[in-house]
């Protein structure tokens, strides 16, 4: 914001006044009063600086000293922190000026600028408006310096102090004026014309809880998810949990008006009134006190003491009680959910849980999600629930479960995906794993494995047991990438092979003529005869063709070797299917289907065991005619 604008955009009738000489400390006020006495607008007046007198004094604690005038040469001697930042030091300026009606031919009439400052007035700027211009005149530097000083005085800014940069500003402007004859400002420009001693602000004490990870929405139109309100705050070893910022009184300053700026006393509101146990490290620094976690877990405040714990018992996890619990899989937090009423949910509807380990005594509700390294569910899972854990044990499963090792007591039309899945009783559902073991299999079970399916007892029908080497997602993606790469390599190898055959034939067809040319060139060289240009060109052409052939042969070898390796890897995946087994330790009842999926060719081989069959172990075999068939084999 401008402290004083030096020009007005409105034209008006100007009544001239008699030039008046006055002495004042407040030039802006004197201009206003002169304008009022003469019934003219203050913007129609201008002034010249006739003399600037500077006075200083150093008061004592008990009394004020007399003002003493100092010369211009002494001003810069004052401009140091020792004198200026003495709270008893005072400075003022008295200006002798001549006030007169503004000259319409003033060289700065089209120079639209204002003096502005920061909040403390320790930095003062000349803000030049876009479109301003000023023409070069004799003694331009003196005129521009006078203009800046007049603008500062109008704004109550001391001249001759804190303004060492002004001489450089004036010099650069003068150089531009001399080059172009006029200075034009095509955009707004801000120029520093004074800089005093900025005070250092006082810092009040503060207490920060870094462990609180806010779940609130940040955008204007985003909704707050109140289900994720931070019931448990997980921490990792080395995390900064708490921080007390110590109060610090600021440092004094003095602004460009000469005003001393005393720092305020800091407010103390948050001095630590708590303690910590051995799980939290206290680091007392000059500016703050840091509290850091010495182990992973969750932070707890009990009886005024902060500590880090690993185990927690809760009755239930629901929107009303805890909200979602998101401590992360690496938090070392073990959670036990005690609610075991069969008519209630231990994990409530729509809740999300992320912990290192969790034991759920009861049911997992609809649309809930549980993520852990180890998890147990002693109740049942809702059909819309989702549980993921490396080691997962579920009593009755109706939802979706994924992990490395999964054990399910009873599968009721749920989904289980893992590396190894063991199910005591399967009553419909979908199972996908490397190895699958089912104790009692009833009906409508779809089990897909990449290596082994074993059923202890079969008591139903309409089951589909499938062996798929590409069942695992990473293998499927890897195969898809390899297949695409094999196709591209095969195309490239075929094209290079055609190019090799083409150049081999061309070189072979021209070998006799090349040898003849080579022989003649050697003759010419030995006898000092200038070699014909046409012979030399044909010789070089043949050599380049041979070099090109050598290059593409090498490229063919590299790409063909890579193609062979990729094909071998694909074949290896295919060969795994011949080691895979589907085993039924019981007799076959009802209608069931066995399927083996081949990679190349991409076909499915199907077999339906006969009712009452006692064949137990089934594998895929390749016949002499190259066809594939599912057969019963020995263990």
C-alpha positions in Angstrom: 0.0 0.0 0.0 1.4 3.4 -0.9 2.1 5.8 1.9 1.9 8.7 -0.5 1.0 9.0 -4.2 3.0 11.6 -6.0 0.6 12.2 -8.9 -3.1 12.5 -9.5 -4.9 11.3 -12.6 -7.6 14.0 -12.5 -7.1 17.3 -14.3 -8.6 20.3 -12.6 -8.4 24.2 -12.6 -5.3 25.2 -10.7 -5.2 28.5 -8.7 -1.6 29.5 -8.2 -0.3 30.4 -4.7 2.5 32.6 -3.5 5.6 30.5 -2.9 5.9 29.9 0.9 8.9 28.9 2.9 8.3 26.9 6.1 10.1 24.7 8.6 8.3 21.5 9.6 8.7 17.9 10.7 5.6 16.8 8.9 5.7 17.9 5.2 2.5 16.1 4.2 0.5 17.9 7.0 2.1 21.2 6.0 1.0 20.8 2.4 -2.6 20.0 3.4 -2.7 23.1 5.7 -1.2 25.3 3.0 -3.8 24.0 0.5 -6.6 24.6 2.9 -5.4 28.2 3.6 -5.2 29.0 -0.1 -8.4 27.1 -1.0 -6.6 24.8 -3.5 -6.3 21.0 -3.8 -3.2 19.6 -2.1 -2.3 17.6 -5.3 -1.8 21.0 -7.1 1.1 21.8 -4.7 4.7 20.9 -4.9 7.8 21.8 -2.9 11.6 22.1 -2.9 13.8 20.9 -0.2 15.9 23.8 1.0 17.5 22.3 4.0 17.4 19.1 6.1 18.4 19.2 9.7 18.8 16.0 11.7 18.7 15.9 15.5 19.5 13.1 17.9 19.6 12.5 21.6 20.2 9.7 24.0 17.8 9.8 27.0 18.6 8.3 30.4 16.2 6.1 32.4 15.2 9.1 34.5 15.1 12.1 32.2 15.1 13.2 28.6 18.2 14.8 27.1 18.4 17.8 24.8 18.2 17.4 21.1 21.6 17.9 19.3 22.0 18.7 15.6 24.3 16.5 13.6 25.7 17.1 10.2 25.0 15.1 7.0 28.5 13.5 7.2 27.6 12.1 10.6 24.4 10.4 9.5 26.1 7.3 8.1 28.2 7.0 11.2 25.0 6.6 13.1 23.8 3.9 10.7 25.1 0.9 12.7 23.3 -1.5 15.1 25.1 -0.3 18.2 23.8 3.2 18.1 20.5 2.7 16.2 19.3 -0.2 18.4 19.9 1.6 21.6 16.4 1.9 23.1 17.2 5.4 24.6 18.4 6.8 21.3 16.0 9.1 19.4 16.3 10.8 16.0 14.2 13.3 14.1 14.5 15.6 11.1 13.2 19.1 10.4 12.8 20.2 6.8 12.9 23.7 5.5 10.9 23.6 2.3 9.5 26.1 -0.2 5.8 25.3 -1.2 4.6 26.5 -4.6 2.0 25.6 -7.3 3.1 22.5 -9.3 4.8 23.3 -12.5 3.0 21.8 -15.5 6.3 21.3 -17.2 7.7 19.1 -14.5 9.7 16.3 -16.0 8.1 13.8 -13.6 4.5 14.7 -14.6 4.0 11.4 -16.4 6.0 9.4 -13.8 3.3 7.8 -11.7 4.8 6.4 -8.6 4.1 6.0 -4.9 6.2 5.3 -1.8 5.1 2.1 0.0 6.5 0.1 2.9 6.2 -3.3 4.6 4.2 -3.6 7.9 7.0 -2.5 10.1 8.2 0.3 7.7 11.7 -1.2 7.9 11.7 -1.6 4.1 10.6 1.2 1.9 9.8 0.9 -1.8 9.2 3.2 -4.8 6.3 1.5 -6.7 6.3 2.7 -10.3 3.0 2.2 -12.2 2.9 0.5 -15.6 2.9 3.2 -18.5 5.0 5.7 -16.5 7.7 7.5 -18.4 10.3 10.2 -17.7 12.6 12.0 -20.2 16.3 12.5 -19.9 17.4 16.0 -18.9 20.6 17.6 -18.0 21.6 16.6 -14.4 19.1 13.8 -14.5 20.7 12.0 -11.5 20.2 15.1 -9.3 16.6 15.5 -10.4 15.7 11.9 -9.8 17.5 11.8 -6.4 15.5 15.0 -5.5 12.3 13.3 -6.6 13.0 10.2 -4.4 13.9 12.3 -1.4 10.8 14.5 -1.8 8.6 11.3 -2.0 10.2 9.9 1.1 9.8 13.1 3.1 6.1 13.3 2.1 5.7 9.8 3.5 7.5 10.6 6.8 10.6 8.6 5.9 14.0 9.9 7.0 16.4 11.0 4.2 20.1 10.4 4.3 19.7 7.3 6.5 19.2 3.6 5.6 19.3 4.6 1.9 22.7 3.6 0.6 21.1 1.8 -2.3 19.4 4.9 -3.6 22.6 6.1 -5.3 22.8 2.9 -7.3 19.1 3.2 -8.2 19.6 6.7 -9.5 22.7 5.8 -11.4 21.0 2.9 -13.2 18.0 5.1 -14.1 20.3 7.8 -15.4 22.2 5.3 -17.6 18.9 4.1 -19.1 17.7 7.6 -19.8 20.9 8.5 -21.5 20.7 5.5 -23.8 17.1 5.8 -24.9 16.4 9.5 -24.2 13.4 8.4 -22.1 12.7 5.7 -19.6 9.4 3.8 -20.2 8.0 1.4 -17.7 6.0 -1.3 -19.6 5.0 -3.1 -16.4 4.7 -2.3 -12.7 8.1 -2.1 -11.0 9.0 -2.0 -7.3 12.3 -0.4 -6.3 13.9 -0.7 -2.8 14.9 2.8 -1.6 15.4 2.4 2.1 16.1 -0.5 4.5 16.4 -0.2 8.2 16.7 -2.7 11.1 13.9 -5.2 10.9 12.9 -6.5 14.4 12.9 -10.2 15.1 9.4 -11.2 16.1 8.7 -12.6 19.5 7.8 -16.3 19.5 5.1 -17.4 21.9 5.4 -21.0 23.2 3.5 -23.7 21.4 2.8 -27.4 21.8 2.6 -29.6 18.7 1.2 -33.1 18.5 3.0 -34.5 15.4 1.5 -38.0 15.9 -1.9 -36.8 15.0 -2.4 -37.5 11.4 -5.4 -35.4 10.4 -8.1 -37.1 8.3 -10.0 -34.0 7.7 -10.8 -32.9 4.1 -8.4 -30.2 2.7 -10.4 -29.0 -0.3 -13.3 -26.6 -0.2 -15.7 -29.2 -1.6 -14.2 -32.3 0.0 -16.2 -34.1 2.7 -14.8 -35.0 6.1 -14.6 -38.8 6.6 -15.7 -39.0 10.3 -15.2 -42.8 10.3 -11.4 -42.1 10.1 -11.0 -39.9 13.2 -7.9 -41.4 14.6 -8.9 -43.5 17.6 -5.4 -45.0 17.6 -2.3 -43.1 16.5 0.4 -45.4 15.3 4.1 -44.4 15.5 7.3 -45.8 14.1 10.6 -45.9 15.9 12.4 -42.5 15.4 9.2 -40.6 14.8 8.8 -37.1 16.4 5.7 -37.4 18.5 5.5 -34.2 20.4 7.3 -30.8 20.2 7.3 -28.0 22.7 8.4 -24.7 21.1 10.1 -22.6 23.8 9.1 -18.9 24.2 11.7 -16.5 22.8 11.6 -12.7 23.1 12.3 -11.0 19.8 15.1 -8.6 19.0 14.5 -4.8 18.8 14.5 -2.9 15.6 14.2 0.6 14.2 12.3 1.5 11.1 12.9 4.0 8.3 10.9 6.7 10.2 13.5 6.4 13.0 11.0 4.8 15.4 12.4 2.3 17.9 10.5 -1.1 17.8 10.5 -2.8 21.2 9.7 -6.6 21.0 6.8 -7.8 23.1 7.2 -10.3 25.9 6.4 -13.8 24.9 3.2 -15.5 26.1 3.6 -18.8 27.9 0.6 -21.0 27.8 1.7 -24.5 27.0 4.6 -25.4 29.3 4.8 -29.2 29.5 2.8 -30.5 32.4 3.1 -34.2 31.4 5.7 -36.9 31.7 6.9 -39.8 29.5 8.1 -43.3 30.1 11.2 -45.1 28.8 9.6 -45.7 25.4 9.9 -42.0 24.5 13.2 -40.0 24.1 13.3 -36.4 25.3 15.7 -34.1 23.4 16.0 -30.6 25.0 17.3 -28.1 22.4 17.8 -24.3 22.7 14.6 -23.6 20.7 12.4 -26.5 21.5 12.0 -29.9 23.3 11.4 -32.9 21.0 9.8 -36.2 22.1 10.8 -39.1 19.9 9.6 -42.7 19.7 12.1 -45.3 20.8 10.0 -48.1 19.4 7.1 -48.7 17.1 3.5 -49.0 18.3 0.8 -46.6 19.2 0.9 -43.6 21.5 -1.1 -43.6 24.7 -1.7 -40.9 27.4 -2.7 -42.2 30.8 -2.7 -40.2 34.0 -0.6 -37.5 32.4 2.0 -39.8 31.1 2.7 -40.4 27.4 4.0 -43.9 26.4 4.2 -46.2 23.4 2.3 -49.5 23.6 1.9 -52.4 21.3 -1.2 -54.4 22.5 -4.7 -53.0 22.8 -8.1 -54.5 23.7 -11.3 -52.9 22.4 -14.9 -54.0 22.7 -15.8 -53.3 19.1 -14.7 -51.2 16.1 -17.6 -49.2 14.9 -18.6 -45.7 13.7 -20.0 -44.8 17.1 -17.1 -46.0 19.3 -13.7 -45.9 17.6 -14.2 -45.2 13.9 -11.7 -46.9 11.5 -8.4 -47.9 13.0 -5.5 -47.2 10.6 -2.1 -47.7 12.2 -0.4 -49.4 9.2 1.0 -52.9 8.8 4.5 -51.8 10.0 3.2 -50.3 13.2 3.8 -53.3 15.6 0.3 -52.7 16.9 -1.6 -55.8 18.0 -5.4 -55.4 18.4 -7.9 -57.7 20.1 -11.6 -57.0 19.4 -13.6 -58.7 22.2 -17.2 -58.4 21.0 -18.3 -62.1 20.4 -22.1 -61.8 20.4 -23.3 -63.7 17.3 -26.0 -61.1 16.7 -23.5 -58.2 16.7 -20.5 -57.2 14.6 -17.1 -56.9 16.2 -15.9 -55.0 13.1 -18.8 -52.7 12.3 -20.3 -51.9 8.9 -18.0 -49.8 6.6 -15.1 -49.8 9.1 -11.5 -50.1 7.9 -8.7 -51.6 10.0 -5.0 -51.6 9.3 -2.8 -53.1 12.1 0.1 -55.4 12.4 -1.9 -58.2 14.1 -5.6 -58.5 14.9 -7.7 -61.1 16.8 -11.4 -60.7 16.2 -13.5 -62.7 18.6 -16.8 -62.1 16.8 -18.2 -61.2 13.3 -16.9 -58.9 10.5 -19.7 -56.7 9.3 -20.7 -55.6 5.8 -18.5 -53.5 3.6 -15.7 -53.6 6.2 -12.0 -54.0 5.3 -9.3 -55.5 7.5 -5.6 -55.5 6.6 -2.9 -57.1 8.8 0.2 -59.2 8.8 -1.7 -61.8 10.9 -5.4 -62.0 11.5 -7.9 -64.4 13.1 -11.7 -64.2 12.9 -13.5 -66.5 15.4 -17.0 -65.4 14.2 -18.1 -65.1 10.6 -17.4 -62.7 7.7 -20.1 -60.9 5.9 -20.4 -61.5 2.1 -19.3 -57.9 1.3 -16.4 -57.9 3.8 -12.7 -57.9 2.7 -9.8 -59.3 4.7 -6.2 -59.4 3.7 -3.4 -60.9 5.8 -0.2 -62.9 5.3 -1.4 -65.4 7.9 -5.2 -65.6 8.0 -7.5 -67.8 10.1 -11.3 -67.6 9.7 -14.0 -69.6 11.3 -17.0 -69.1 8.9 -16.1 -67.2 5.7 -18.7 -65.6 3.3 -16.7 -62.6 2.1 -13.4 -62.1 0.3 -10.1 -63.1 1.8 -6.5 -62.9 0.5 -3.1 -63.8 1.9 -0.2 -66.1 1.8 -1.4 -68.8 4.2 -5.2 -69.0 4.7 -7.0 -71.4 7.0 -10.8 -71.5 6.9 -13.0 -73.8 9.1 -16.1 -73.4 6.9 -16.4 -71.7 3.5 -19.9 -70.6 2.7 -19.8 -69.2 -0.8 -17.0 -66.9 0.0 -13.8 -66.2 -1.9 -10.3 -67.1 -0.8 -7.1 -66.2 -2.7 -3.6 -67.1 -1.4 -0.5 -69.2 -1.8 -1.7 -72.0 0.4 -5.4 -72.3 1.3 -6.6 -75.0 3.8 -10.4 -75.4 4.2 -11.9 -77.8 6.7 -15.4 -77.7 5.1 -16.2 -76.1 1.7 -20.0 -75.4 1.1 -19.8 -73.5 -2.1 -17.3 -70.7 -2.9 -14.3 -69.8 -5.0 -10.7 -70.8 -4.1 -7.6 -69.7 -5.9 -4.1 -70.6 -4.7 -0.9 -72.4 -5.5 -1.9 -75.3 -3.2 -5.4 -76.0 -2.0 -6.4 -78.6 0.6 -10.1 -79.2 1.4 -11.1 -81.5 4.2 -14.8 -81.9 3.3 -16.1 -80.7 -0.1 -19.8 -80.4 -0.7 -21.2 -78.7 -3.8 -20.7 -75.7 -6.0 -17.0 -75.2 -5.2 -14.7 -73.7 -7.8 -11.1 -74.4 -6.8 -8.2 -73.3 -9.1 -4.6 -74.0 -8.2 -1.3 -73.8 -10.0 0.2 -76.9 -8.4 -2.1 -79.0 -6.2 -5.7 -79.5 -5.3 -6.4 -82.2 -2.6 -9.8 -83.2 -1.3 -10.0 -85.5 1.7 -13.7 -86.2 1.5 -16.1 -85.5 -1.4 -19.8 -85.2 -0.5 -21.4 -83.2 -3.3 -21.4 -82.3 -7.0 -21.3 -79.4 -9.4 -17.7 -78.7 -8.4 -15.0 -77.5 -10.8 -11.3 -78.2 -10.0 -8.9 -76.4 -12.3 -5.1 -76.4 -12.7 -3.8 -73.1 -14.2 0.0 -72.4 -14.3 -0.8 -68.7 -14.8 -3.1 -68.5 -11.8 -0.8 -66.2 -9.8 -1.2 -62.6 -11.0 2.6 -61.9 -11.2 3.1 -65.1 -13.4 0.2 -64.1 -15.6 1.5 -60.5 -16.1 5.0 -61.9 -16.6 3.8 -64.3 -19.2 1.8 -61.6 -21.0 4.9 -59.4 -21.2 7.0 -62.3 -22.4 4.5 -63.2 -25.0 4.5 -59.7 -26.4 8.3 -59.5 -26.3 8.6 -62.9 -28.0 6.2 -61.8 -30.8 8.3 -58.6 -31.4 11.6 -60.5 -31.3 10.3 -63.2 -33.6 9.2 -60.5 -36.1 12.5 -58.7 -35.9 14.6 -62.0 -36.2 12.6 -63.0 -39.3 13.2 -59.6 -40.9 16.9 -59.6 -40.1 17.2 -63.2 -41.5 15.7 -62.1 -44.8 18.2 -59.1 -44.9 21.1 -61.4 -44.2 20.1 -63.8 -47.0 19.7 -60.8 -49.3 23.2 -59.4 -48.6 24.9 -62.8 -48.6 23.5 -63.5 -52.1 24.5 -60.0 -53.3 28.1 -60.3 -52.0 28.4 -63.8 -53.4 27.2 -62.8 -56.8 29.7 -59.9 -56.9 32.7 -61.7 -55.4 34.4 -62.4 -58.8 34.1 -58.8 -60.0 35.3 -57.5 -56.5 38.4 -59.7 -56.6 39.2 -58.5 -60.1 38.8 -54.8 -59.0 40.9 -55.5 -55.9 43.7 -57.1 -58.1 43.8 -54.1 -60.5 43.9 -51.6 -57.7 46.9 -53.3 -56.2 48.6 -53.2 -59.6 47.9 -49.5 -60.0 49.2 -48.8 -56.5 52.4 -50.9 -56.9 53.2 -49.1 -60.2 52.4 -45.6 -59.0 49.4 -45.2 -61.3 46.5 -43.1 -60.3 43.6 -45.4 -59.4 40.4 -44.9 -61.4 37.6 -43.3 -59.3 35.0 -45.8 -60.5 37.1 -48.7 -59.3 37.7 -47.2 -55.9 34.0 -46.4 -55.5 33.0 -50.0 -56.3 35.7 -51.4 -54.0 34.4 -49.2 -51.1 30.8 -50.2 -51.9 31.6 -53.9 -51.6 33.5 -53.3 -48.3 30.6 -51.4 -46.8 28.2 -54.1 -47.8 30.4 -56.7 -46.1 30.6 -54.5 -42.9 26.8 -54.1 -42.9 26.4 -57.9 -43.3 28.7 -58.5 -40.3 26.7 -56.1 -38.2 23.3 -57.6 -38.9 24.6 -61.1 -38.4 25.8 -60.0 -34.9 22.4 -58.4 -34.3 20.6 -61.6 -35.4 22.7 -63.6 -33.0 22.0 -61.4 -30.0 18.2 -61.2 -30.7 17.9 -64.9 -31.5 19.7 -65.9 -28.3 17.3 -63.7 -26.3 14.3 -65.3 -28.2 15.5 -68.8 -27.4 15.8 -67.8 -23.7 12.3 -66.4 -23.5 10.9 -69.4 -25.3 12.7 -71.6 -22.8 11.1 -69.8 -19.9 7.7 -70.0 -21.4 8.2 -73.8 -22.0 9.3 -74.1 -18.3 5.9 -72.6 -17.2 4.2 -75.0 -19.5 6.1 -78.0 -18.1 5.0 -77.2 -14.6 1.5 -78.2 -15.5 2.6 -81.8 -16.0 3.8 -81.9 -12.4 0.5 -80.5 -11.1 -2.1 -82.9 -9.5 -5.8 -83.0 -8.6 -6.3 -85.5 -5.8 -9.6 -86.9 -4.3 -8.9 -89.2 -1.4 -12.6 -90.2 -1.5 -14.7 -91.8 -4.2 -16.3 -89.6 -6.8 -19.9 -88.7 -6.4 -22.3 -86.6 -8.5 -21.2 -84.4 -11.4 -17.7 -82.8 -11.1 -15.3 -81.5 -13.6 -11.5 -81.4 -13.8 -9.8 -78.9 -16.0 -6.1 -78.4 -17.0 -5.2 -75.1 -18.8 -2.3 -75.1 -21.2 -0.2 -72.1 -22.1 0.8 -73.0 -25.6 -1.4 -73.9 -27.3 -3.9 -71.9 -25.1 -6.4 -74.7 -24.7 -8.3 -76.3 -21.8 -8.4 -80.1 -21.3 -11.4 -81.3 -19.4 -12.4 -84.5 -17.7 -15.5 -85.6 -15.7 -14.8 -88.5 -13.3 -17.5 -91.2 -13.4 -19.9 -91.6 -10.5 -18.5 -94.0 -8.0 -15.0 -93.9 -9.5 -12.2 -94.7 -7.1 -9.5 -93.0 -9.2 -7.7 -90.6 -6.8 -4.9 -88.8 -8.5 -5.2 -87.0 -11.8 -2.6 -85.4 -14.0 -2.2 -84.0 -17.5 -0.3 -86.2 -20.0 0.9 -85.7 -23.5 0.1 -88.5 -26.0 2.3 -89.8 -28.7 0.3 -87.9 -31.3 0.9 -84.7 -29.5 -2.6 -84.4 -28.0 -3.2 -83.8 -24.3 -5.4 -85.9 -22.0 -6.2 -86.0 -18.2 -5.5 -89.4 -16.8 -5.5 -91.1 -13.4 -1.9 -91.7 -12.3 -0.1 -93.3 -9.5 0.9 -91.3 -6.4 
